[in-house]
Amino acid sequence: MRKLAEKAGVSYEQLKKINQGKTQSTNAEDALRIAAALGISLESFMAGEFEGTPTIAIAGKVGAGASVPVFDAYAKGDGPQVICPPGLSPSGVVAVEVEGDSMEPVYSAGDLLFYSRNGHDSVPSDVIGHRCVCEDEEGMGWVKQVKAGDEPGLFHLISLNPGANNIWNTRLKWAARVRLHWPSDLARRL
């Protein structure tokens, strides 16, 4: 509730009173701020419908040319949230923010990528040849096209930007196909 009060820019004590039913009213400006912070309409807020829109946690950043330590920067579900894109179930889905330009023109810095991991420590065969979010053995997070390496257990991480470097014959802890890409200007963060 403190996070919501801070995000909405309203008094924690006022929000607490509303939540506990100790007050039935708030000023219109605070009501609008709280509704916006919850990602719901003012009408839904005033009607007491606080369920709002489903959200997905942003786990952190993933490197597209930039070297980014593994992106599980927050406890599960504790990081920033983004409104779940239409047609995508929020269950088991994670989002990461792109950092770097090696995947231009398809993915740009600030864009969000949504993925689901089937196994915690695996590179399933169905990811080969596809754009994936992955973690290498040094704990760096990447978004690249994953191709089979020169030996079993090794992979090539291919950049789409012809001016960017590829990563050859590296070991991966896991890889998951990108399920959905949202350009940064379309994502509604909470």
C-alpha positions as CSV (number, residue, x, y, z in Angstrom):
1,M,0.0,0.0,0.0
2,R,2.9,2.3,0.7
3,K,4.2,1.7,-2.9
4,L,0.7,2.6,-4.3
5,A,0.5,5.8,-2.2
6,E,4.0,6.8,-3.4
7,K,3.2,6.0,-7.0
8,A,-0.1,7.8,-6.8
9,G,1.4,10.8,-5.0
10,V,-1.2,10.6,-2.2
11,S,-1.0,10.3,1.6
12,Y,-0.4,6.8,2.9
13,E,-2.6,7.5,5.8
14,Q,-5.5,8.6,3.5
15,L,-5.1,5.5,1.4
16,K,-5.0,3.3,4.5
17,K,-8.3,4.9,5.8
18,I,-10.0,4.3,2.4
19,N,-8.8,0.7,2.4
20,Q,-10.0,0.0,6.0
21,G,-13.3,1.6,5.3
22,K,-12.8,4.3,7.8
23,T,-13.6,6.9,5.3
24,Q,-16.0,6.7,2.3
25,S,-14.7,9.8,0.5
26,T,-11.5,11.3,-0.9
27,N,-11.1,14.3,-3.1
28,A,-11.5,13.9,-6.9
29,E,-7.8,14.6,-7.6
30,D,-6.6,11.9,-5.2
31,A,-9.2,9.5,-6.5
32,L,-7.9,10.1,-10.1
33,R,-4.3,9.6,-9.0
34,I,-5.1,6.4,-7.2
35,A,-7.1,5.0,-10.1
36,A,-4.3,5.8,-12.5
37,A,-1.7,4.2,-10.3
38,L,-3.9,1.0,-10.1
39,G,-4.3,1.0,-13.9
40,I,-8.1,1.3,-13.7
41,S,-10.7,3.9,-14.7
42,L,-11.9,6.5,-12.3
43,E,-15.4,5.0,-12.6
44,S,-14.1,1.5,-11.6
45,F,-12.3,3.1,-8.6
46,M,-15.4,5.0,-7.5
47,A,-17.4,1.8,-7.8
48,G,-14.9,-0.1,-5.6
49,E,-13.7,-2.3,-8.4
50,F,-10.0,-2.5,-7.7
51,E,-9.1,-5.6,-9.6
52,G,-7.7,-3.7,-12.5
53,T,-5.9,-5.0,-15.5
54,P,-3.6,-8.0,-15.2
55,T,0.1,-7.2,-15.1
56,I,3.4,-8.8,-15.8
57,A,6.6,-8.3,-13.8
58,I,9.6,-6.7,-15.6
59,A,12.5,-8.9,-14.3
60,G,15.2,-6.4,-15.4
61,K,17.2,-5.7,-18.5
62,V,18.6,-8.1,-21.2
63,G,21.6,-7.3,-23.4
64,A,21.3,-6.7,-27.1
65,G,24.9,-6.0,-27.6
66,A,25.3,-4.5,-24.1
67,S,26.7,-6.8,-21.5
68,V,24.0,-7.1,-18.8
69,P,24.3,-9.3,-15.7
70,V,21.4,-11.8,-15.4
71,F,18.2,-9.8,-15.2
72,D,16.4,-11.4,-12.2
73,A,17.0,-8.1,-10.4
74,Y,13.9,-8.3,-8.2
75,A,12.3,-11.0,-6.0
76,K,9.6,-12.8,-8.0
77,G,6.8,-10.4,-8.9
78,D,8.4,-7.6,-6.9
79,G,9.8,-5.5,-9.7
80,P,8.2,-2.9,-11.9
81,Q,5.0,-4.0,-13.6
82,V,3.6,-3.6,-17.1
83,I,0.0,-4.1,-18.2
84,C,-0.5,-7.5,-19.7
85,P,-0.7,-7.2,-23.5
86,P,-4.1,-8.3,-25.0
87,G,-4.1,-11.9,-26.0
88,L,-1.3,-12.9,-23.6
89,S,-2.0,-14.6,-20.3
90,P,0.0,-13.2,-17.4
91,S,0.5,-16.6,-15.9
92,G,4.1,-17.8,-16.2
93,V,5.1,-14.9,-18.4
94,V,8.0,-12.5,-17.6
95,A,9.1,-9.3,-19.3
96,V,12.6,-7.9,-19.8
97,E,13.7,-4.5,-21.2
98,V,16.2,-4.4,-24.1
99,E,19.5,-2.6,-23.5
100,G,21.8,-2.1,-26.6
101,D,21.3,-2.1,-30.3
102,S,22.6,-5.4,-31.6
103,M,19.1,-6.6,-32.4
104,E,18.1,-3.4,-34.4
105,P,16.0,-2.9,-36.4
106,V,13.7,-5.5,-34.8
107,Y,14.3,-4.7,-31.1
108,S,15.4,-1.3,-29.9
109,A,16.7,-0.2,-26.5
110,G,13.8,0.3,-24.1
111,D,11.5,-2.2,-25.8
112,L,9.9,-5.0,-23.8
113,L,10.2,-8.7,-24.6
114,F,7.8,-11.3,-23.1
115,Y,8.9,-14.9,-22.6
116,S,8.1,-18.1,-20.7
117,R,10.7,-20.6,-19.5
118,N,9.8,-24.3,-19.9
119,G,12.8,-25.4,-17.9
120,H,15.0,-23.5,-15.4
121,D,18.2,-24.9,-16.8
122,S,17.7,-26.0,-20.3
123,V,18.0,-25.0,-23.9
124,P,15.1,-26.9,-25.6
125,S,15.7,-27.9,-29.3
126,D,12.7,-25.8,-30.4
127,V,14.5,-22.6,-29.6
128,I,17.2,-23.2,-32.2
129,G,16.9,-20.7,-35.1
130,H,14.7,-18.3,-33.1
131,R,15.1,-15.0,-31.3
132,C,15.4,-15.9,-27.6
133,V,16.0,-14.4,-24.2
134,C,18.9,-16.5,-22.7
135,E,21.6,-16.6,-20.0
136,D,25.1,-17.6,-20.7
137,E,27.4,-19.6,-18.3
138,E,28.9,-16.3,-16.9
139,G,25.5,-15.1,-15.8
140,M,24.9,-12.6,-18.6
141,G,21.4,-12.1,-20.0
142,W,21.0,-11.7,-23.8
143,V,18.4,-11.4,-26.5
144,K,19.8,-13.1,-29.6
145,Q,18.9,-15.5,-32.4
146,V,20.2,-18.9,-31.0
147,K,21.9,-21.3,-33.4
148,A,23.6,-24.6,-32.8
149,G,27.3,-24.2,-32.1
150,D,30.2,-26.2,-33.6
151,E,30.1,-28.8,-30.8
152,P,27.2,-30.3,-28.7
153,G,26.3,-28.0,-25.8
154,L,27.7,-24.9,-27.6
155,F,25.6,-22.2,-29.2
156,H,26.0,-19.2,-31.5
157,L,24.2,-16.0,-30.4
158,I,23.5,-14.1,-33.6
159,S,22.8,-10.3,-33.7
160,L,20.3,-9.0,-36.3
161,N,22.2,-5.7,-36.6
162,P,24.8,-6.3,-39.3
163,G,27.2,-3.9,-37.6
164,A,27.0,-5.7,-34.2
165,N,29.1,-8.6,-32.9
166,N,27.9,-12.2,-32.7
167,I,28.9,-14.5,-29.9
168,W,30.3,-17.8,-31.1
169,N,30.4,-21.2,-29.4
170,T,29.2,-20.2,-25.9
171,R,27.5,-22.3,-23.3
172,L,24.0,-21.3,-22.2
173,K,22.3,-22.1,-18.9
174,W,18.9,-21.6,-20.5
175,A,17.1,-20.1,-23.4
176,A,13.4,-19.2,-24.0
177,R,11.8,-18.0,-27.2
178,V,10.5,-14.4,-27.3
179,R,6.7,-14.7,-27.2
180,L,5.9,-11.1,-27.8
181,H,7.7,-7.8,-28.5
182,W,6.3,-4.4,-27.4
183,P,8.0,-1.3,-28.6
184,S,8.8,1.0,-25.6
185,D,6.2,3.6,-26.7
186,L,3.3,1.1,-26.5
187,A,4.1,-0.4,-23.1
188,R,2.0,0.8,-20.2
189,R,4.1,0.6,-17.1
190,L,2.7,0.8,-13.6
